[in-house]
Amino acid sequence: MDIKTLRPRTLWQQPSGPGYGPLTELLLILTMVTGLVDAVSILALGRVFVANMTGNIVFAGFAITGAPGFSLSASLFALAGFLAGASAGGAMTTRAGHDRALHLRAATVTELALVAAALLIAAVSGDAAVSHGTLGAASGHPFSAGIADALAFLLAVAMGIQNSMARKLAIPDLTTTVLTMTLTGIGADARAGRRGQAMLVRRLLVVGTMLAGGILGAWLVLNVSAVSALALAAGLLAITAATATRAALRPGEWRPVSPPAPPAAAPTTAS
């Protein structure tokens, strides 16, 4: 396969129409942010997902039964935060969903503010995960319960907004937070010919991006600090938000969302 086919723009190229502009590259960055943020939440906040609510609800069930190491309060705060973020994302879709650039800017700037707030709270908490990796922390609790709940809530709000935005943008295989259908597609379309090969490469790129975020986030949380992983996530979000803001200032055929086609007129019969 020609190396040019590995470019994100080519892998997500539409058969016709205006294309996606910079969306694919930026959503791949957000996919890596998901891996970083979930590494922090699972390894430092009491085994809670903030981006994957399926896993979070299962973890809440584990906590209810008294399974050690799981935090019911953090799971509930994450669930409430994700719902709040999805609701806020729906409001953004109503206001700016007609323009992909404006929608992306609104969502990423808000998400950056939320992750930056979580970073600030974590940094000033004075807890063990501020200056040490969880492998070297003297305490078994990287953050106190109150701080962990606050961080889970803020990060889940950010992920709810991101998930809502990705759902509206509807770029193939770029949900940025959930890979279940992507992995299903890897198996289901493995023998779909040349087009299937392009989709396979595309999906493997998405999986690899989130895996890279998880690996990097886990290494930072375990060996450096949870704050360093949050700082990296905030830095990637700052790049995404700045790029989205710049894109929103420039016209582009990729920006407007095509309106739905009008319903076909009912056939008339001769009198």
C-alpha atoms as one frame of an Amber mdcrd trajectory, in Angstrom:
protein
   0.000   0.000   0.000   1.334   3.436  -0.959   2.462   5.404   2.099   0.295
   8.304   0.927  -2.784   6.261   1.744  -1.808   6.437   5.406  -2.500  10.146
   5.593  -5.547  10.867   7.793  -7.096  13.114   5.134  -6.963  10.313   2.570
  -8.173   7.608   4.926 -11.291   9.605   5.809 -11.849  11.048   2.352 -15.480
  11.219   1.315 -16.486   9.853  -2.088 -17.923  13.259  -2.900 -18.653  16.538
  -1.179 -16.526  19.105   0.655 -14.565  16.710   2.865 -13.667  17.152   6.533
 -10.931  19.781   6.476  -8.739  19.540   9.616 -11.339  17.573  11.588  -9.709
  14.164  11.257  -6.335  15.253  12.640  -7.953  17.175  15.503 -10.284  14.330
  16.446  -7.320  11.964  16.492  -5.688  14.295  19.034  -8.878  14.172  21.097
  -8.785  10.379  20.888  -5.341  10.464  22.485  -6.671  12.849  25.146  -9.280
  10.219  25.995  -6.557   7.648  26.640  -4.674  10.088  28.869  -7.723  11.131
  30.864  -8.981   7.599  31.426  -5.499   6.566  32.571  -5.725   9.262  35.254
  -9.266   8.348  36.268  -8.699   4.594  36.504  -5.256   4.656  38.103  -5.628
   7.663  40.397  -9.314   8.343  41.062 -10.522   4.983  42.322 -10.983   2.843
  39.209 -13.547   5.014  37.469 -14.051   5.732  33.789 -14.795   9.334  32.830
 -15.050   8.786  29.063 -16.639   5.332  28.811 -19.920   5.199  30.689 -20.513
   1.524  29.916 -17.415   0.616  31.867 -18.217   3.194  34.531 -21.663   1.736
  35.217 -20.125  -1.726  35.514 -17.508  -0.335  37.908 -20.309   1.251  39.952
 -21.874  -2.195  40.217 -18.573  -3.596  41.475 -18.381  -0.830  44.078 -21.955
  -1.488  45.261 -21.055  -5.100  45.970 -18.038  -3.980  48.000 -15.304  -4.982
  45.555 -12.031  -3.486  46.847 -10.422  -0.581  45.004 -13.602   0.774  43.375
 -15.147   4.104  44.369 -18.928   4.319  44.150 -18.956   8.067  44.786 -16.420
   8.732  42.008 -18.434   6.559  39.601 -21.639   8.432  40.417 -19.949  11.819
  40.101 -18.507  10.733  36.752 -21.916   9.576  35.534 -23.543  12.848  36.605
 -20.730  14.835  35.014 -20.942  12.958  31.736 -24.698  13.533  31.517 -24.167
  17.228  32.283 -21.468  17.414  29.620 -23.640  15.652  27.052 -26.434  18.099
  27.821 -24.067  21.051  27.404 -22.803  19.489  24.188 -26.373  19.246  22.932
 -26.848  22.949  23.596 -23.658  23.676  21.635 -24.992  21.580  18.772 -28.192
  23.634  18.747 -26.274  26.928  18.647 -23.295  26.059  16.443 -23.999  22.661
  14.905 -24.663  24.218  11.511 -20.951  25.112  11.232 -18.359  22.434  12.002
 -15.616  24.950  12.771 -17.724  26.947  15.226 -18.955  23.748  16.852 -15.426
  22.380  17.227 -14.193  25.685  18.662 -16.975  25.922  21.232 -16.539  22.328
  22.347 -12.742  22.246  22.556 -12.408  25.610  24.293 -14.940  24.523  26.918
 -13.275  21.140  27.287  -9.893  22.822  27.744 -11.309  25.032  30.495 -12.714
  22.000  32.326  -9.506  19.961  32.114  -7.478  23.024  33.153  -9.769  23.441
  36.181  -9.259  19.773  37.069  -5.499  20.227  36.679  -5.535  23.248  38.986
  -7.586  21.461  41.648  -5.292  18.452  41.499  -2.142  20.581  41.634  -3.196
  22.569  44.723  -4.667  19.590  46.572  -1.347  18.585  48.103  -2.245  14.912
  47.727   0.267  12.174  46.957  -0.439  12.087  43.208   0.688  15.697  42.808
   4.405  15.012  43.094   4.764  11.235  42.935   3.685   8.425  40.692   1.194
   6.024  42.194   3.852   3.288  42.258   5.982   5.386  44.601   3.219   6.971
  46.688   3.318   6.168  50.387  -0.477   6.173  50.592  -2.773   3.789  48.774
  -5.015   6.730  47.848  -3.390   9.088  45.318  -6.143  11.674  45.918  -8.482
  12.203  48.842 -12.088  11.146  48.278 -13.376  14.709  47.854 -10.671  15.669
  45.355 -11.145  12.422  43.421 -14.891  13.036  43.162 -14.368  16.616  41.970
 -11.825  15.537  39.367 -14.050  12.697  38.160 -16.945  15.125  37.741 -14.993
  17.793  35.842 -13.234  15.324  33.554 -16.490  13.508  32.823 -18.195  16.804
  31.903 -15.358  17.431  29.451 -15.685  13.939  27.981 -19.457  14.291  27.707
 -19.001  17.457  25.644 -16.368  15.769  23.488 -18.566  12.726  22.905 -21.559
  14.881  21.997 -19.484  16.897  19.532 -18.008  13.790  17.890 -21.495  12.320
  17.578 -22.699  15.409  15.728 -19.638  15.646  13.466 -20.092  11.954  12.593
 -16.655  11.379  11.064 -16.405   7.634  10.261 -14.761   5.659  13.121 -13.811
   8.831  15.013 -16.054   8.743  18.055 -12.926   9.734  20.094 -14.130   7.947
  23.256 -15.550   4.486  22.448 -13.900   1.830  20.285 -16.384  -1.043  20.502
 -17.889  -0.498  17.045 -14.466   0.332  15.613 -13.105  -3.001  16.798 -16.220
  -4.747  15.511 -15.616  -3.176  12.112 -11.998  -4.389  12.076 -13.237  -7.948
  12.232 -16.407  -7.596  10.186 -14.848  -5.745   7.230 -11.494  -7.514   7.144
 -12.312  -9.178   3.812 -14.067  -6.267   2.114 -11.472  -5.805  -0.633  -9.516
  -2.622  -1.316 -12.065  -0.392   0.390 -11.979  -2.726   3.365  -8.196  -2.377
   3.556  -8.503   1.405   3.747 -11.102   1.113   6.493  -8.886  -1.386   8.332
  -5.925   1.005   8.287  -8.190   3.842   9.407  -9.583   1.876  12.322  -6.185
   0.576  13.374  -4.959   4.177  13.403  -7.782   5.152  15.764  -7.150   2.172
  18.058  -3.416   2.837  18.037  -3.941   6.504  18.886  -6.060   5.731  21.932
  -3.677   2.960  22.949  -0.778   5.412  22.747  -2.689   7.844  24.952  -3.389
   5.101  27.470   0.215   3.897  27.526   1.630   7.392  27.911  -0.968   8.369
  30.494  -0.407   5.208  32.535   3.378   5.650  32.483   3.051   9.232  33.694
   0.524   8.392  36.431   2.524   5.415  37.687   6.024   6.863  37.455   5.784
  10.673  37.471   2.439  12.009  38.719  -1.220  12.145  37.811  -0.840  15.909
  37.485   1.709  15.471  34.692  -0.744  13.318  32.715  -3.473  15.928  33.172
  -1.040  18.642  32.103  -0.252  16.756  28.894  -3.974  16.305  28.193  -4.516
  20.018  28.750  -1.629  20.816  26.409  -3.082  18.685  23.619  -6.479  20.296
  24.162  -4.851  23.731  23.971  -3.387  22.815  20.570  -6.763  21.532  19.394
  -8.667  24.569  20.677  -6.153  26.998  19.143  -6.328  25.225  15.788 -10.128
  25.152  15.924 -10.222  28.864  16.761  -7.952  29.641  13.830 -10.059  27.488
  11.514 -13.217  29.274  12.638 -11.757  32.572  11.390 -11.254  31.262   7.872
 -13.898  30.254   5.346 -13.841  26.676   4.154 -16.127  24.440   2.156 -15.818
  21.745   4.852 -17.434  23.938   7.500 -21.177  24.071   6.737 -23.211  21.015
   7.591 -25.303  20.009   4.600 -29.025  20.509   5.280 -31.227  17.444   4.988
 -32.648  16.786   1.565 -36.266  17.973   1.166 -38.871  15.223   1.072 -39.838
  14.034  -2.382 -43.059  15.487  -3.706 -45.984  13.143  -3.811 -46.820  11.964
  -7.329 -49.831  13.569  -8.898 -52.424  11.747 -10.867 -54.109  13.101 -13.934
 -57.747  13.966 -13.436
